[in-house]
Amino acid sequence: MEILRVTDSQAARYAAAQIEAGSVVIYPTDTLYGLGADALSDSAVAHIYRVKGRDEGKPIHAIVSDMQMAERYAYIDDNARALAKKFLP
């Protein structure tokens, strides 16, 4: 395991390259640490489940950059749009 301090764009590019290569990265959020991987890669998602020791029947979240990206991967109805408009940046 390699530990990086993401203080510049070079470190962020390195983390992105690791994700693109199928690895899992750990990153800080406002409240806890998150695990990052390519959500479109079955093997990367399986790796997340293994790392977390999580039952495969339990869902995990995926982060998207905006509603347009969310709509590419999920069904977003009018209620979801209204909630997103009210609560998301």
BATORRO-549430 format. One record per residue: residue number from 1; residue in three letters; chain; x, y, z of N, C-alpha, C in turn. Coordinates in Angstrom, 3 decimals. Layout:
BEGIN
<r><num>NUM</num><residuo>ALA</residuo><cadena>A</cadena><n_px>X</n_px><n_py>Y</n_py><n_pz>Z</n_pz><ca_px>X</ca_px><ca_py>Y</ca_py><ca_pz>Z</ca_pz><c_px>X</c_px><c_py>Y</c_py><c_pz>Z</c_pz></r>
...
END
This chain:
BEGIN
<r><num>1</num><residuo>MET</residuo><cadena>A</cadena><n_px>0.852</n_px><n_py>-1.173</n_py><n_pz>0.000</n_pz><ca_px>0.000</ca_px><ca_py>0.000</ca_py><ca_pz>0.000</ca_pz><c_px>0.891</c_px><c_py>1.227</c_py><c_pz>0.000</c_pz></r>
<r><num>2</num><residuo>GLU</residuo><cadena>A</cadena><n_px>0.490</n_px><n_py>2.205</n_py><n_pz>-0.769</n_pz><ca_px>1.238</ca_px><ca_py>3.451</ca_py><ca_pz>-0.875</ca_pz><c_px>0.373</c_px><c_py>4.576</c_py><c_pz>-0.324</c_pz></r>
<r><num>3</num><residuo>ILE</residuo><cadena>A</cadena><n_px>0.948</n_px><n_py>5.438</n_py><n_pz>0.507</n_pz><ca_px>0.220</ca_px><ca_py>6.567</ca_py><ca_pz>1.083</ca_pz><c_px>0.705</c_px><c_py>7.847</c_py><c_pz>0.418</c_pz></r>
<r><num>4</num><residuo>LEU</residuo><cadena>A</cadena><n_px>-0.237</n_px><n_py>8.618</n_py><n_pz>-0.107</n_pz><ca_px>0.073</ca_px><ca_py>9.893</ca_py><ca_pz>-0.747</ca_pz><c_px>-0.696</c_px><c_py>11.000</c_py><c_pz>-0.063</c_pz></r>
<r><num>5</num><residuo>ARG</residuo><cadena>A</cadena><n_px>-0.113</n_px><n_py>12.133</n_py><n_pz>0.042</n_pz><ca_px>-0.814</ca_px><ca_py>13.325</ca_py><ca_pz>0.505</ca_pz><c_px>-1.252</c_px><c_py>14.076</c_py><c_pz>-0.746</c_pz></r>
<r><num>6</num><residuo>VAL</residuo><cadena>A</cadena><n_px>-2.551</n_px><n_py>14.183</n_py><n_pz>-0.948</n_pz><ca_px>-3.052</ca_px><ca_py>14.833</ca_py><ca_pz>-2.154</ca_pz><c_px>-3.057</c_px><c_py>16.335</c_py><c_pz>-1.909</c_pz></r>
<r><num>7</num><residuo>THR</residuo><cadena>A</cadena><n_px>-1.953</n_px><n_py>16.947</n_py><n_pz>-2.248</n_pz><ca_px>-1.818</ca_px><ca_py>18.385</ca_py><ca_pz>-2.061</ca_pz><c_px>-1.626</c_px><c_py>19.107</c_py><c_pz>-3.381</c_pz></r>
<r><num>8</num><residuo>ASP</residuo><cadena>A</cadena><n_px>-1.525</n_px><n_py>18.347</n_py><n_pz>-4.445</n_pz><ca_px>-1.340</ca_px><ca_py>18.991</ca_py><ca_pz>-5.735</ca_pz><c_px>-1.956</c_px><c_py>18.131</c_py><c_pz>-6.836</c_pz></r>
<r><num>9</num><residuo>SER</residuo><cadena>A</cadena><n_px>-1.994</n_px><n_py>18.666</n_py><n_pz>-8.027</n_pz><ca_px>-2.633</ca_px><ca_py>17.970</ca_py><ca_pz>-9.134</ca_pz><c_px>-1.873</c_px><c_py>16.705</c_py><c_pz>-9.527</c_pz></r>
<r><num>10</num><residuo>GLN</residuo><cadena>A</cadena><n_px>-0.568</n_px><n_py>16.659</n_py><n_pz>-9.276</n_pz><ca_px>0.207</ca_px><ca_py>15.459</ca_py><ca_pz>-9.606</ca_pz><c_px>-0.271</c_px><c_py>14.267</c_py><c_pz>-8.773</c_pz></r>
<r><num>11</num><residuo>ALA</residuo><cadena>A</cadena><n_px>-0.523</n_px><n_py>14.476</n_py><n_pz>-7.498</n_pz><ca_px>-1.006</ca_px><ca_py>13.401</ca_py><ca_pz>-6.637</ca_pz><c_px>-2.410</c_px><c_py>12.975</c_py><c_pz>-7.059</c_pz></r>
<r><num>12</num><residuo>ALA</residuo><cadena>A</cadena><n_px>-3.246</n_px><n_py>13.932</n_py><n_pz>-7.429</n_pz><ca_px>-4.601</ca_px><ca_py>13.604</ca_py><ca_pz>-7.881</ca_pz><c_px>-4.554</c_px><c_py>12.804</c_py><c_pz>-9.178</c_pz></r>
<r><num>13</num><residuo>ARG</residuo><cadena>A</cadena><n_px>-3.648</n_px><n_py>13.176</n_py><n_pz>-10.085</n_pz><ca_px>-3.498</ca_px><ca_py>12.418</ca_py><ca_pz>-11.330</ca_pz><c_px>-3.017</c_px><c_py>11.001</c_py><c_pz>-11.048</c_pz></r>
<r><num>14</num><residuo>TYR</residuo><cadena>A</cadena><n_px>-2.129</n_px><n_py>10.852</n_py><n_pz>-10.080</n_pz><ca_px>-1.636</ca_px><ca_py>9.524</ca_py><ca_pz>-9.707</ca_pz><c_px>-2.784</c_px><c_py>8.665</c_py><c_pz>-9.168</c_pz></r>
<r><num>15</num><residuo>ALA</residuo><cadena>A</cadena><n_px>-3.613</n_px><n_py>9.230</n_py><n_pz>-8.291</n_pz><ca_px>-4.755</ca_px><ca_py>8.493</ca_py><ca_pz>-7.745</ca_pz><c_px>-5.716</c_px><c_py>8.102</c_py><c_pz>-8.868</c_pz></r>
<r><num>16</num><residuo>ALA</residuo><cadena>A</cadena><n_px>-5.958</n_px><n_py>9.019</n_py><n_pz>-9.799</n_pz><ca_px>-6.843</ca_px><ca_py>8.716</ca_py><ca_pz>-10.929</ca_pz><c_px>-6.264</c_px><c_py>7.579</c_py><c_pz>-11.770</c_pz></r>
<r><num>17</num><residuo>ALA</residuo><cadena>A</cadena><n_px>-4.963</n_px><n_py>7.573</n_py><n_pz>-11.971</n_pz><ca_px>-4.324</ca_px><ca_py>6.499</ca_py><ca_pz>-12.738</ca_pz><c_px>-4.474</c_px><c_py>5.162</c_py><c_pz>-12.021</c_pz></r>
<r><num>18</num><residuo>GLN</residuo><cadena>A</cadena><n_px>-4.394</n_px><n_py>5.176</n_py><n_pz>-10.697</n_pz><ca_px>-4.572</ca_px><ca_py>3.941</ca_py><ca_pz>-9.930</ca_pz><c_px>-5.990</c_px><c_py>3.410</c_py><c_pz>-10.090</c_pz></r>
<r><num>19</num><residuo>ILE</residuo><cadena>A</cadena><n_px>-6.968</n_px><n_py>4.303</n_py><n_pz>-10.054</n_pz><ca_px>-8.364</ca_px><ca_py>3.898</ca_py><ca_pz>-10.243</ca_pz><c_px>-8.549</c_px><c_py>3.343</c_py><c_pz>-11.650</c_pz></r>
<r><num>20</num><residuo>GLU</residuo><cadena>A</cadena><n_px>-7.993</n_px><n_py>4.022</n_py><n_pz>-12.643</n_pz><ca_px>-8.109</ca_px><ca_py>3.548</ca_py><ca_pz>-14.022</ca_pz><c_px>-7.456</c_px><c_py>2.180</c_py><c_pz>-14.204</c_pz></r>
<r><num>21</num><residuo>ALA</residuo><cadena>A</cadena><n_px>-6.439</n_px><n_py>1.865</n_py><n_pz>-13.391</n_pz><ca_px>-5.748</ca_px><ca_py>0.573</ca_py><ca_pz>-13.464</ca_pz><c_px>-6.474</c_px><c_py>-0.514</c_py><c_pz>-12.671</c_pz></r>
<r><num>22</num><residuo>GLY</residuo><cadena>A</cadena><n_px>-7.595</n_px><n_py>-0.161</n_py><n_pz>-12.031</n_pz><ca_px>-8.375</ca_px><ca_py>-1.146</ca_py><ca_pz>-11.304</ca_pz><c_px>-8.111</c_px><c_py>-1.207</c_py><c_pz>-9.818</c_pz></r>
<r><num>23</num><residuo>SER</residuo><cadena>A</cadena><n_px>-7.276</n_px><n_py>-0.321</n_py><n_pz>-9.313</n_pz><ca_px>-6.977</ca_px><ca_py>-0.304</ca_py><ca_pz>-7.886</ca_pz><c_px>-8.048</c_px><c_py>0.453</c_py><c_pz>-7.108</c_pz></r>
<r><num>24</num><residuo>VAL</residuo><cadena>A</cadena><n_px>-7.988</n_px><n_py>0.319</n_py><n_pz>-5.800</n_pz><ca_px>-8.863</ca_px><ca_py>1.042</ca_py><ca_pz>-4.890</ca_pz><c_px>-8.029</c_px><c_py>2.102</c_py><c_pz>-4.192</c_pz></r>
<r><num>25</num><residuo>VAL</residuo><cadena>A</cadena><n_px>-8.565</n_px><n_py>3.298</n_py><n_pz>-4.047</n_pz><ca_px>-7.876</ca_px><ca_py>4.358</ca_py><ca_pz>-3.319</ca_pz><c_px>-8.721</c_px><c_py>4.759</c_py><c_pz>-2.105</c_pz></r>
<r><num>26</num><residuo>ILE</residuo><cadena>A</cadena><n_px>-8.065</n_px><n_py>5.239</n_py><n_pz>-1.085</n_pz><ca_px>-8.732</ca_px><ca_py>5.750</ca_py><ca_pz>0.110</ca_pz><c_px>-8.539</c_px><c_py>7.258</c_py><c_pz>0.106</c_pz></r>
<r><num>27</num><residuo>TYR</residuo><cadena>A</cadena><n_px>-9.636</n_px><n_py>7.990</n_py><n_pz>0.361</n_pz><ca_px>-9.540</ca_px><ca_py>9.450</ca_py><ca_pz>0.331</ca_pz><c_px>-10.372</c_px><c_py>10.047</c_py><c_pz>1.472</c_pz></r>
<r><num>28</num><residuo>PRO</residuo><cadena>A</cadena><n_px>-9.923</n_px><n_py>11.169</n_py><n_pz>2.016</n_pz><ca_px>-10.675</ca_px><ca_py>11.805</ca_py><ca_pz>3.103</ca_pz><c_px>-11.868</c_px><c_py>12.585</c_py><c_pz>2.561</c_pz></r>
<r><num>29</num><residuo>THR</residuo><cadena>A</cadena><n_px>-12.944</n_px><n_py>12.579</n_py><n_pz>3.343</n_pz><ca_px>-14.100</ca_px><ca_py>13.434</ca_py><ca_pz>3.055</ca_pz><c_px>-14.295</c_px><c_py>14.340</c_py><c_pz>4.269</c_pz></r>
<r><num>30</num><residuo>ASP</residuo><cadena>A</cadena><n_px>-15.374</n_px><n_py>15.072</n_py><n_pz>4.299</n_pz><ca_px>-15.637</ca_px><ca_py>15.962</ca_py><ca_pz>5.432</ca_pz><c_px>-15.796</c_px><c_py>15.204</c_py><c_pz>6.744</c_pz></r>
<r><num>31</num><residuo>THR</residuo><cadena>A</cadena><n_px>-16.331</n_px><n_py>13.982</n_py><n_pz>6.676</n_pz><ca_px>-16.668</ca_px><ca_py>13.274</ca_py><ca_pz>7.910</ca_pz><c_px>-15.954</c_px><c_py>11.941</c_py><c_pz>8.102</c_pz></r>
<r><num>32</num><residuo>LEU</residuo><cadena>A</cadena><n_px>-15.491</n_px><n_py>11.327</n_py><n_pz>7.036</n_pz><ca_px>-14.855</ca_px><ca_py>10.014</ca_py><ca_pz>7.143</ca_pz><c_px>-13.969</c_px><c_py>9.773</c_py><c_pz>5.935</c_pz></r>
<r><num>33</num><residuo>TYR</residuo><cadena>A</cadena><n_px>-13.364</n_px><n_py>8.613</n_py><n_pz>5.889</n_pz><ca_px>-12.573</ca_px><ca_py>8.253</ca_py><ca_pz>4.716</ca_pz><c_px>-13.437</c_px><c_py>7.448</c_py><c_pz>3.761</c_pz></r>
<r><num>34</num><residuo>GLY</residuo><cadena>A</cadena><n_px>-13.261</n_px><n_py>7.673</n_py><n_pz>2.474</n_pz><ca_px>-14.008</ca_px><ca_py>6.951</ca_py><ca_pz>1.458</ca_pz><c_px>-13.090</c_px><c_py>6.034</c_py><c_pz>0.682</c_pz></r>
<r><num>35</num><residuo>LEU</residuo><cadena>A</cadena><n_px>-13.685</n_px><n_py>5.029</n_py><n_pz>0.059</n_pz><ca_px>-12.965</ca_px><ca_py>4.140</ca_py><ca_pz>-0.841</ca_pz><c_px>-13.382</c_px><c_py>4.495</c_py><c_pz>-2.255</c_pz></r>
<r><num>36</num><residuo>GLY</residuo><cadena>A</cadena><n_px>-12.407</n_px><n_py>4.684</n_py><n_pz>-3.119</n_pz><ca_px>-12.703</ca_px><ca_py>5.037</ca_py><ca_pz>-4.495</ca_pz><c_px>-12.234</c_px><c_py>3.971</c_py><c_pz>-5.452</c_pz></r>
<r><num>37</num><residuo>ALA</residuo><cadena>A</cadena><n_px>-13.046</n_px><n_py>3.704</n_py><n_pz>-6.467</n_pz><ca_px>-12.715</ca_px><ca_py>2.748</ca_py><ca_pz>-7.514</ca_pz><c_px>-13.566</c_px><c_py>3.088</c_py><c_pz>-8.730</c_pz></r>
<r><num>38</num><residuo>ASP</residuo><cadena>A</cadena><n_px>-13.286</n_px><n_py>2.436</n_py><n_pz>-9.834</n_pz><ca_px>-14.059</ca_px><ca_py>2.634</ca_py><ca_pz>-11.052</ca_pz><c_px>-15.399</c_px><c_py>1.930</c_py><c_pz>-10.898</c_pz></r>
<r><num>39</num><residuo>ALA</residuo><cadena>A</cadena><n_px>-16.471</n_px><n_py>2.678</n_py><n_pz>-10.740</n_pz><ca_px>-17.792</ca_px><ca_py>2.113</ca_py><ca_pz>-10.500</ca_pz><c_px>-18.313</c_px><c_py>1.327</c_py><c_pz>-11.698</c_pz></r>
<r><num>40</num><residuo>LEU</residuo><cadena>A</cadena><n_px>-17.716</n_px><n_py>1.500</n_py><n_pz>-12.865</n_pz><ca_px>-18.146</ca_px><ca_py>0.768</ca_py><ca_pz>-14.058</ca_pz><c_px>-17.355</c_px><c_py>-0.518</c_py><c_pz>-14.267</c_pz></r>
<r><num>41</num><residuo>SER</residuo><cadena>A</cadena><n_px>-16.427</n_px><n_py>-0.808</n_py><n_pz>-13.368</n_pz><ca_px>-15.618</ca_px><ca_py>-2.024</ca_py><ca_pz>-13.458</ca_pz><c_px>-16.114</c_px><c_py>-3.036</c_py><c_pz>-12.435</c_pz></r>
<r><num>42</num><residuo>ASP</residuo><cadena>A</cadena><n_px>-16.602</n_px><n_py>-4.172</n_py><n_pz>-12.921</n_pz><ca_px>-17.086</ca_px><ca_py>-5.210</ca_py><ca_pz>-12.010</ca_pz><c_px>-16.001</c_px><c_py>-5.672</c_py><c_pz>-11.052</c_pz></r>
<r><num>43</num><residuo>SER</residuo><cadena>A</cadena><n_px>-14.773</n_px><n_py>-5.810</n_py><n_pz>-11.542</n_pz><ca_px>-13.693</ca_px><ca_py>-6.284</ca_py><ca_pz>-10.660</ca_pz><c_px>-13.327</c_px><c_py>-5.231</c_py><c_pz>-9.620</c_pz></r>
<r><num>44</num><residuo>ALA</residuo><cadena>A</cadena><n_px>-13.360</n_px><n_py>-3.950</n_py><n_pz>-9.985</n_pz><ca_px>-13.051</ca_px><ca_py>-2.892</ca_py><ca_pz>-9.019</ca_pz><c_px>-14.140</c_px><c_py>-2.812</c_py><c_pz>-7.950</c_pz></r>
<r><num>45</num><residuo>VAL</residuo><cadena>A</cadena><n_px>-15.393</n_px><n_py>-2.951</n_py><n_pz>-8.357</n_pz><ca_px>-16.492</ca_px><ca_py>-2.927</ca_py><ca_pz>-7.393</ca_pz><c_px>-16.390</c_px><c_py>-4.144</c_py><c_pz>-6.467</c_pz></r>
<r><num>46</num><residuo>ALA</residuo><cadena>A</cadena><n_px>-16.071</n_px><n_py>-5.305</n_py><n_pz>-7.022</n_pz><ca_px>-15.885</ca_px><ca_py>-6.508</ca_py><ca_pz>-6.200</ca_pz><c_px>-14.748</c_px><c_py>-6.298</c_py><c_pz>-5.207</c_pz></r>
<r><num>47</num><residuo>HIS</residuo><cadena>A</cadena><n_px>-13.699</n_px><n_py>-5.595</n_py><n_pz>-5.628</n_pz><ca_px>-12.571</ca_px><ca_py>-5.289</ca_py><ca_pz>-4.737</ca_pz><c_px>-13.039</c_px><c_py>-4.434</c_py><c_pz>-3.558</c_pz></r>
<r><num>48</num><residuo>ILE</residuo><cadena>A</cadena><n_px>-13.887</n_px><n_py>-3.445</n_py><n_pz>-3.825</n_pz><ca_px>-14.442</ca_px><ca_py>-2.614</ca_py><ca_pz>-2.746</ca_pz><c_px>-15.192</c_px><c_py>-3.487</c_py><c_pz>-1.742</c_pz></r>
<r><num>49</num><residuo>TYR</residuo><cadena>A</cadena><n_px>-16.037</n_px><n_py>-4.376</n_py><n_pz>-2.244</n_pz><ca_px>-16.786</ca_px><ca_py>-5.265</ca_py><ca_pz>-1.345</ca_pz><c_px>-15.839</c_px><c_py>-6.112</c_py><c_pz>-0.501</c_pz></r>
<r><num>50</num><residuo>ARG</residuo><cadena>A</cadena><n_px>-14.772</n_px><n_py>-6.629</n_py><n_pz>-1.123</n_pz><ca_px>-13.800</ca_px><ca_py>-7.447</ca_py><ca_pz>-0.373</ca_pz><c_px>-13.094</c_px><c_py>-6.612</c_py><c_pz>0.683</c_pz></r>
<r><num>51</num><residuo>VAL</residuo><cadena>A</cadena><n_px>-12.639</n_px><n_py>-5.427</n_py><n_pz>0.315</n_pz><ca_px>-11.916</ca_px><ca_py>-4.567</ca_py><ca_pz>1.254</ca_pz><c_px>-12.802</c_px><c_py>-4.226</c_py><c_pz>2.447</c_pz></r>
<r><num>52</num><residuo>LYS</residuo><cadena>A</cadena><n_px>-14.070</n_px><n_py>-3.925</n_py><n_pz>2.175</n_pz><ca_px>-14.995</ca_px><ca_py>-3.548</ca_py><ca_pz>3.248</ca_pz><c_px>-15.531</c_px><c_py>-4.751</c_py><c_pz>4.008</c_pz></r>
<r><num>53</num><residuo>GLY</residuo><cadena>A</cadena><n_px>-15.378</n_px><n_py>-5.957</n_py><n_pz>3.442</n_pz><ca_px>-15.987</ca_px><ca_py>-7.121</ca_py><ca_pz>4.049</ca_pz><c_px>-17.506</c_px><c_py>-7.010</c_py><c_pz>4.011</c_pz></r>
<r><num>54</num><residuo>ARG</residuo><cadena>A</cadena><n_px>-18.015</n_px><n_py>-6.393</n_py><n_pz>2.975</n_pz><ca_px>-19.446</ca_px><ca_py>-6.086</ca_py><ca_pz>2.868</ca_pz><c_px>-20.170</c_px><c_py>-7.186</c_py><c_pz>2.101</c_pz></r>
<r><num>55</num><residuo>ASP</residuo><cadena>A</cadena><n_px>-21.360</n_px><n_py>-7.533</n_py><n_pz>2.573</n_pz><ca_px>-22.214</ca_px><ca_py>-8.499</ca_py><ca_pz>1.904</ca_pz><c_px>-22.572</c_px><c_py>-7.953</c_py><c_pz>0.522</c_pz></r>
<r><num>56</num><residuo>GLU</residuo><cadena>A</cadena><n_px>-22.427</n_px><n_py>-8.771</n_py><n_pz>-0.510</n_pz><ca_px>-22.699</ca_px><ca_py>-8.311</ca_py><ca_pz>-1.872</ca_pz><c_px>-24.153</c_px><c_py>-7.934</c_py><c_pz>-2.102</c_pz></r>
<r><num>57</num><residuo>GLY</residuo><cadena>A</cadena><n_px>-25.051</n_px><n_py>-8.326</n_py><n_pz>-1.207</n_pz><ca_px>-26.447</ca_px><ca_py>-7.944</ca_py><ca_pz>-1.323</ca_pz><c_px>-26.724</c_px><c_py>-6.531</c_py><c_pz>-0.842</c_pz></r>
<r><num>58</num><residuo>LYS</residuo><cadena>A</cadena><n_px>-25.737</n_px><n_py>-5.935</n_py><n_pz>-0.160</n_pz><ca_px>-25.910</ca_px><ca_py>-4.561</ca_py><ca_pz>0.331</ca_pz><c_px>-25.322</c_px><c_py>-3.590</c_py><c_pz>-0.684</c_pz></r>
<r><num>59</num><residuo>PRO</residuo><cadena>A</cadena><n_px>-26.043</n_px><n_py>-2.510</n_py><n_pz>-0.967</n_pz><ca_px>-25.548</ca_px><ca_py>-1.566</ca_py><ca_pz>-1.977</ca_pz><c_px>-24.395</c_px><c_py>-0.709</c_py><c_pz>-1.454</c_pz></r>
<r><num>60</num><residuo>ILE</residuo><cadena>A</cadena><n_px>-23.648</n_px><n_py>-0.166</n_py><n_pz>-2.383</n_pz><ca_px>-22.647</ca_px><ca_py>0.863</ca_py><ca_pz>-2.080</ca_pz><c_px>-22.985</c_px><c_py>2.064</c_py><c_pz>-2.955</c_pz></r>
<r><num>61</num><residuo>HIS</residuo><cadena>A</cadena><n_px>-22.472</n_px><n_py>3.216</n_py><n_pz>-2.583</n_pz><ca_px>-22.818</ca_px><ca_py>4.416</ca_py><ca_pz>-3.344</ca_pz><c_px>-21.817</c_px><c_py>4.656</c_py><c_pz>-4.466</c_pz></r>
<r><num>62</num><residuo>ALA</residuo><cadena>A</cadena><n_px>-22.243</n_px><n_py>5.457</n_py><n_pz>-5.411</n_pz><ca_px>-21.372</ca_px><ca_py>5.911</ca_py><ca_pz>-6.497</ca_pz><c_px>-21.477</c_px><c_py>7.427</c_py><c_pz>-6.549</c_pz></r>
<r><num>63</num><residuo>ILE</residuo><cadena>A</cadena><n_px>-20.358</n_px><n_py>8.070</n_py><n_pz>-6.751</n_pz><ca_px>-20.323</ca_px><ca_py>9.532</ca_py><ca_pz>-6.810</ca_pz><c_px>-20.334</c_px><c_py>9.964</c_py><c_pz>-8.274</c_pz></r>
<r><num>64</num><residuo>VAL</residuo><cadena>A</cadena><n_px>-21.161</n_px><n_py>10.939</n_py><n_pz>-8.589</n_pz><ca_px>-21.223</ca_px><ca_py>11.503</ca_py><ca_pz>-9.931</ca_pz><c_px>-20.924</c_px><c_py>12.997</c_py><c_pz>-9.846</c_pz></r>
<r><num>65</num><residuo>SER</residuo><cadena>A</cadena><n_px>-20.526</n_px><n_py>13.562</n_py><n_pz>-10.958</n_pz><ca_px>-20.129</ca_px><ca_py>14.973</ca_py><ca_pz>-10.947</ca_pz><c_px>-21.315</c_px><c_py>15.924</c_py><c_pz>-11.049</c_pz></r>
<r><num>66</num><residuo>ASP</residuo><cadena>A</cadena><n_px>-22.406</n_px><n_py>15.480</n_py><n_pz>-11.645</n_pz><ca_px>-23.579</ca_px><ca_py>16.342</ca_py><ca_pz>-11.798</ca_pz><c_px>-24.786</c_px><c_py>15.492</c_py><c_pz>-12.167</c_pz></r>
<r><num>67</num><residuo>MET</residuo><cadena>A</cadena><n_px>-25.949</n_px><n_py>16.124</n_py><n_pz>-12.264</n_pz><ca_px>-27.174</ca_px><ca_py>15.397</ca_py><ca_pz>-12.577</ca_pz><c_px>-27.121</c_px><c_py>14.772</c_py><c_pz>-13.969</c_pz></r>
<r><num>68</num><residuo>GLN</residuo><cadena>A</cadena><n_px>-26.480</n_px><n_py>15.438</n_py><n_pz>-14.884</n_pz><ca_px>-26.367</ca_px><ca_py>14.899</ca_py><ca_pz>-16.243</ca_pz><c_px>-25.636</c_px><c_py>13.551</c_py><c_pz>-16.208</c_pz></r>
<r><num>69</num><residuo>MET</residuo><cadena>A</cadena><n_px>-24.585</n_px><n_py>13.460</n_py><n_pz>-15.419</n_pz><ca_px>-23.871</ca_px><ca_py>12.193</ca_py><ca_pz>-15.296</ca_pz><c_px>-24.736</c_px><c_py>11.156</c_py><c_pz>-14.575</c_pz></r>
<r><num>70</num><residuo>ALA</residuo><cadena>A</cadena><n_px>-25.450</n_px><n_py>11.565</n_py><n_pz>-13.554</n_pz><ca_px>-26.333</ca_px><ca_py>10.644</ca_py><ca_pz>-12.823</ca_pz><c_px>-27.364</c_px><c_py>10.044</c_py><c_pz>-13.771</c_pz></r>
<r><num>71</num><residuo>GLU</residuo><cadena>A</cadena><n_px>-27.903</n_px><n_py>10.859</n_py><n_pz>-14.667</n_pz><ca_px>-28.920</ca_px><ca_py>10.383</ca_py><ca_pz>-15.604</ca_pz><c_px>-28.374</c_px><c_py>9.398</c_py><c_pz>-16.621</c_pz></r>
<r><num>72</num><residuo>ARG</residuo><cadena>A</cadena><n_px>-27.066</n_px><n_py>9.380</n_py><n_pz>-16.827</n_pz><ca_px>-26.475</ca_px><ca_py>8.388</ca_py><ca_pz>-17.737</ca_pz><c_px>-26.479</c_px><c_py>6.996</c_py><c_pz>-17.117</c_pz></r>
<r><num>73</num><residuo>TYR</residuo><cadena>A</cadena><n_px>-26.481</n_px><n_py>6.912</n_py><n_pz>-15.772</n_pz><ca_px>-26.329</ca_px><ca_py>5.625</ca_py><ca_pz>-15.104</ca_pz><c_px>-27.526</c_px><c_py>5.213</c_py><c_pz>-14.260</c_pz></r>
<r><num>74</num><residuo>ALA</residuo><cadena>A</cadena><n_px>-28.483</n_px><n_py>6.099</n_py><n_pz>-14.072</n_pz><ca_px>-29.624</ca_px><ca_py>5.779</ca_py><ca_pz>-13.211</ca_pz><c_px>-30.886</c_px><c_py>6.431</c_py><c_pz>-13.759</c_pz></r>
<r><num>75</num><residuo>TYR</residuo><cadena>A</cadena><n_px>-32.010</n_px><n_py>5.856</n_py><n_pz>-13.399</n_pz><ca_px>-33.294</ca_px><ca_py>6.456</ca_py><ca_pz>-13.738</ca_pz><c_px>-33.558</c_px><c_py>7.570</c_py><c_pz>-12.732</c_pz></r>
<r><num>76</num><residuo>ILE</residuo><cadena>A</cadena><n_px>-33.712</n_px><n_py>8.781</n_py><n_pz>-13.212</n_pz><ca_px>-33.969</ca_px><ca_py>9.945</ca_py><ca_pz>-12.361</ca_pz><c_px>-35.354</c_px><c_py>10.473</c_py><c_pz>-12.717</c_pz></r>
<r><num>77</num><residuo>ASP</residuo><cadena>A</cadena><n_px>-36.297</n_px><n_py>10.334</n_py><n_pz>-11.781</n_pz><ca_px>-37.649</ca_px><ca_py>10.824</ca_py><ca_pz>-12.043</ca_pz><c_px>-37.794</c_px><c_py>12.263</c_py><c_pz>-11.537</c_pz></r>
<r><num>78</num><residuo>ASP</residuo><cadena>A</cadena><n_px>-38.988</n_px><n_py>12.811</n_py><n_pz>-11.691</n_pz><ca_px>-39.229</ca_px><ca_py>14.205</ca_py><ca_pz>-11.303</ca_pz><c_px>-39.014</c_px><c_py>14.426</c_py><c_pz>-9.802</c_pz></r>
<r><num>79</num><residuo>ASN</residuo><cadena>A</cadena><n_px>-39.380</n_px><n_py>13.439</n_py><n_pz>-8.977</n_pz><ca_px>-39.157</ca_px><ca_py>13.570</ca_py><ca_pz>-7.532</ca_pz><c_px>-37.664</c_px><c_py>13.644</c_py><c_pz>-7.213</c_pz></r>
<r><num>80</num><residuo>ALA</residuo><cadena>A</cadena><n_px>-36.877</n_px><n_py>12.808</n_py><n_pz>-7.857</n_pz><ca_px>-35.429</ca_px><ca_py>12.834</ca_py><ca_pz>-7.634</ca_pz><c_px>-34.838</c_px><c_py>14.163</c_py><c_pz>-8.090</c_pz></r>
<r><num>81</num><residuo>ARG</residuo><cadena>A</cadena><n_px>-35.306</n_px><n_py>14.667</n_py><n_pz>-9.226</n_pz><ca_px>-34.815</ca_px><ca_py>15.976</ca_py><ca_pz>-9.712</ca_pz><c_px>-35.148</c_px><c_py>17.084</c_py><c_pz>-8.712</c_pz></r>
<r><num>82</num><residuo>ALA</residuo><cadena>A</cadena><n_px>-36.357</n_px><n_py>17.047</n_py><n_pz>-8.167</n_pz><ca_px>-36.780</ca_px><ca_py>18.078</ca_py><ca_pz>-7.202</ca_pz><c_px>-35.910</c_px><c_py>18.007</c_py><c_pz>-5.951</c_pz></r>
<r><num>83</num><residuo>LEU</residuo><cadena>A</cadena><n_px>-35.649</n_px><n_py>16.797</n_py><n_pz>-5.454</n_pz><ca_px>-34.777</ca_px><ca_py>16.641</ca_py><ca_pz>-4.276</ca_pz><c_px>-33.360</c_px><c_py>17.123</c_py><c_pz>-4.574</c_pz></r>
<r><num>84</num><residuo>ALA</residuo><cadena>A</cadena><n_px>-32.849</n_px><n_py>16.759</n_py><n_pz>-5.730</n_pz><ca_px>-31.502</ca_px><ca_py>17.192</ca_py><ca_pz>-6.101</ca_pz><c_px>-31.425</c_px><c_py>18.706</c_py><c_pz>-6.202</c_pz></r>
<r><num>85</num><residuo>LYS</residuo><cadena>A</cadena><n_px>-32.428</n_px><n_py>19.308</n_py><n_pz>-6.806</n_pz><ca_px>-32.435</ca_px><ca_py>20.777</ca_py><ca_pz>-6.932</ca_pz><c_px>-32.450</c_px><c_py>21.457</c_py><c_pz>-5.582</c_pz></r>
<r><num>86</num><residuo>LYS</residuo><cadena>A</cadena><n_px>-33.181</n_px><n_py>20.864</n_py><n_pz>-4.633</n_pz><ca_px>-33.284</ca_px><ca_py>21.469</ca_py><ca_pz>-3.308</ca_pz><c_px>-32.046</c_px><c_py>21.253</c_py><c_pz>-2.445</c_pz></r>
<r><num>87</num><residuo>PHE</residuo><cadena>A</cadena><n_px>-31.443</n_px><n_py>20.063</n_py><n_pz>-2.537</n_pz><ca_px>-30.392</ca_px><ca_py>19.714</ca_py><ca_pz>-1.581</ca_pz><c_px>-28.970</c_px><c_py>19.645</c_py><c_pz>-2.127</c_pz></r>
<r><num>88</num><residuo>LEU</residuo><cadena>A</cadena><n_px>-28.807</n_px><n_py>19.543</n_py><n_pz>-3.436</n_pz><ca_px>-27.448</ca_px><ca_py>19.429</ca_py><ca_pz>-3.971</ca_pz><c_px>-26.927</c_px><c_py>20.792</c_py><c_pz>-4.416</c_pz></r>
<r><num>89</num><residuo>PRO</residuo><cadena>A</cadena><n_px>-25.621</n_px><n_py>20.925</n_py><n_pz>-4.398</n_pz><ca_px>-25.044</ca_px><ca_py>22.216</ca_py><ca_pz>-4.836</ca_pz><c_px>-25.285</c_px><c_py>22.501</c_py><c_pz>-6.301</c_pz></r>
END
